[in-house]
């Protein structure tokens, strides 16, 4: 994903904050829930689809959903950053408990005009017909992204 996607914005931003290269991240709806999965799992699903005798439609997802805030909390934990959430709605902020600085703020600018609060795929058909299910869980996905972006940010110093 590109750096403007919320997941990359979080992993790059928190990595940069951890390294002292950035002070804050501005995000939109922290409560939006998404079904985030790993590209490797999805490529295997696509390959399995191509092995079918006849073309069919499948939902490829994890069947689990996590909020943007869950993503942030998991990424911060991987970076050994202790954060505390204060406020609600547009006034919600994450505070880095190491130095009591605000590191995440909500901005109306980043809310989507046609925001969908909850996205979760039903993978039952893919499980049954393709004998496929995702192998990489949410925590592993976030940790892999954080590790990669932290390493990349260290190289830029």
C-alpha positions, 0 to 999 in steps of 0.5 A: 500500500501507498503511504497515504493509506491509513495503515501505512500512514500509521506504521510510518508515522509511529516509526518516525515518532519513535525515532524522533523524526516526526511529532504527530499523525493526523487521522480521520475516523478512529472507530472505522472497522476494517477487514485487513488481510495479508497480500501473501494470503490473498495471492494464494487465494487468487492462485486457487481461483485460477485453478478452478475449472470454471470462473466463479466469484469469491470474497477474499478477506479474513472474516475478522475486523479491527478498528483503526484504533486497534491498528494503532494500539497494535503498532504502538505496542510493537514499537514499545510505545505506551500510549493513552487515549483521551477525549472523544470524537473529533477531540480524541487524541493519543498521548505518548506516556513516555513524554506526555506529548500528543502523537495522534489527533483526529482531523475532520479533513481525513474523514471520508465523505461516504465513510463506511463504518464497518467492513467485514468479508464472509469467506465461507464460500472460499473456505468451502470451495477453494479450501482457503483461509488466511494464515497471517493474523492481524497482529502478525500483519501489523507487526510485519508492517511496523518492522519494515517501515521502522527499518526503512525510516532508520535508513533515512537517518 
